[in-house]
Amino acid sequence: MASALMAAVAAPPPARLYVPPGVYRPQADTGLLARALAHEGLGPGTDVMDIGTGSGVLALLAASRGARVTAVDVSWRAVAAARLNGIRLGLPLHVLHGDFAAVTPGRRFDVVVANPPYVPSPRAEPPAHGPERAWEGGDTGRRVIDRICARATALLRPGGVLLMVHSALCGSRTTVEHLRLAGLSAQVTMRAVVPWGPVLRSRRAWLEEQGLVGADEDREGLVVIRAERSCA
């Protein structure tokens, strides 16, 4: 089952997954995070949280290895898609609608995976509605990333691990520093370079004005950052 889901992550459109209009389709960032998740010791008794679950593919990967999975998304369409995909594949998911920091008060997890909205935008804040919430990260791209960094220690059990993917445009060094200041050991563990998608292409002029890209750039760096809470 896990290998079939990994193939689904890599194949556009996602094989066997229901991804309705308005729900983020698994892309290169999803695949990179899936490969990072494959290196973690998941199994029965492992509690996993998937922040920004979208179609639920990462949550399903964890569930296929026996983990107990709580998946969260601010989009009702994504919640419905993830629930339906769990039913179709016969994998139990607890899918919640809302903000990750609000829907699981007091709970801690062994593994937290996050593919937050991270594309820098001319708008200072991420949108409150619409499919753009899946990728718009505010003017720095870090509006949700920074909230995850600030909450990571509270979300993790001792020895717990956070895996987060985002664009190198957002500053991977900044993310690592924030997580370390929060008391976690953190480092970039995976990188990939992919062609620009339509969102970045549509705002090339603005990105150049901000000094985020050069005039001839057309490829985006992606990183996975792994942060671990001490067992002490």
N, C-alpha and C positions, 0 to 999 in steps of 0.2 A: 504493500500500500504506500509506504513512504517513497519508494523509488518512482511509483506512478505519479505521485504528487510532485516530486521534484521535476519530473518530465513536464508536468502541467505548468510549473512555474516558468520553465524555459521555452515553452511553445506558445507563440501568439497565433490565434487566440488560445487562452488557456484550455487545455484538454480537460473534459469532464467537469469543468467548473462553470457555474452560472454566474455571469457578470453582466447585470443589466445596465442600461444607459444611466450615467450619473454616478456609477461606482468605479473606483480606481481599478484599472486592469493591471494584473501582475506584469511588471516590467523588469528592467535590468536591476533596479535597486532591490526589488522583491527577491530576485534570484540570488543576488549577492548575500542578502540577509539569510536566505534559506540555507546557503552553503555554510554560513557561520553557525547557524542553529544546528546543523548536522554534526558539528564537532562537540556539542554539549551533551552531557550524560543525562539524557531524558529517559524516563521510564515510569512504571506504575508508582504512584506516590509523589511524583514531581508536580509541583504547582506552577503553572505557567500563565503569564498575563501577556496578551497581544494588544498593544496600543495602536489604534488606527488600523483595525483588522481588514477593512475593505471587503473583498470577496471571501475572506477567511482562510486563504491558502496557507499562511504561516501557522495559524492556529490549528488547522487540519494536519499539517505536518507534525506538530507537537503531539496532537491527539493520536495520530497513527502510531506513535511510539509509546503509547500508554499513559501519557501525561494527562493530568486534570487541567483543563484549559479554560480560562476566562478571557473572552475577546471583547474589546470595547471599541466603539466608533461613535462619532457625533452625528453620523448620517443614518437616518432610518432605513434608507435603501440598502446601505451596506449591512446593517444589522440583519435585515430580512434576507439578503443574499447569503451572508455567512451562515445563518440558521438553516436555510434551505440546502446549502452545500453540505453541511454537516449531516442532514437527514439523508440526502442522496447518497453520500459515501458511507453512511452508517457509523459516523464518528461523533461521539458526544462532545458538544461545545456548550458552554454557558456564555451566551452573547448578550451584552448589555449596551444600551443606548445612553450616551452622555459623555461628559468629560472624564478622562481617566482618573483625575485626582478626586473626583466627587463620588464615583459610582462604587468604589470598593473601599470605603472608609475603614481604616484600622487593619486591613488585610496585608499580608506580606507574601512574597512569592519566591520560589527558587530561581526562576528565570523570567525576565521581562524582555520581550522583543518589541521594538518600536520602529516603525517607518513613518515618521511624522511629516507633516507638510514642511518643506524646506526651501522652496524656490524663492529667491529674493524678488520682491515686488515693488513697483512704484507706490503701492498703497502701504501706509504705515502699519496697519493691522490686518490680519487675515480676515477674509470675508466671513460673515455670520451665516450665510446660506449659500447653497449651490454646490455643484461638483468641484469647484475650484478650492473648496476647503481641503481637499485631499492633497493639494500641492502648494498652495500659496502660504508662505511663511512670514509675511510681513516684510518691511523694508530691508531688514538684514537677513531674512530667511530663518531667523533664530527664535521667533516668538514661542513656538511650541517646544523646540529643542531645549531652550533655557528652562522652561517649566519642568520638563522631564529631568534635566540635570538636578534641579533644585529638589525634586521629589524622590529621586532614585533611591537614596539611602532608606527612606521611610517605606518604600515599596518592596525592598529586598530583605529576605531573611539573612542571618549570618551565613556567609559562604555563597550567597545568591549572586546571580550574574545578570547584568543588563547588556543587551545587544542592540545597538542603534545604528541605523544607516542614514546617511545624509550626503548632500553634495559637498565637495571640497570648497565650493564658493562660500559656504557658511562658516568656514574656519574650523577644521578638525582639531587644530591645536587648542583653540578656545574651548571646545567641548571637553577635551581631555583635561584641561586645566580646571574647568568648573567641576568636573566629576572628582578630581583629586582633592579640590578644596572642600568638597562634600564628604570627604573621608574614604573614598573608594580608590582602589588601584585601577588605573585606566590606561588604555593604549589603543592605537589603531591596529587592527589585526587583519584587515582585508582591504584591498583597493581594486578598483576597476576604472577603465576609461571607456566612455560610450559616446556615440554621436549625439549631438544636441537633438532634443525633441522639439515639437512645434511651439511649446511655451517659451523656451529659451530663445528660439529663433525669432519669435514675435517681439521680443523686448531687447534685441541686440543693442540698439542705440542707447537705451537706458542703462544697460549693464556696462557698456563702454564708458558712458558718462560717470558712472559710479566708480570706475577703475577696477571693476570686478573681472573683466575679460579684456583681452587684446583685440585689435581690429581683425585679425585673421583666425581667431579661435572658433572652432566649431565642434569641439569635443569636451565632454564634462567628466570631471573626476568624481568618483563615488568612494565613500569610505564606510567601513563598519568599525564602530568603536565598541570595545568590550570593557566593561567596568565590573569589578567584583568587590563585594563587601567582605571585610575581614570576618573570620569565624570567631574572633575574640569578642 
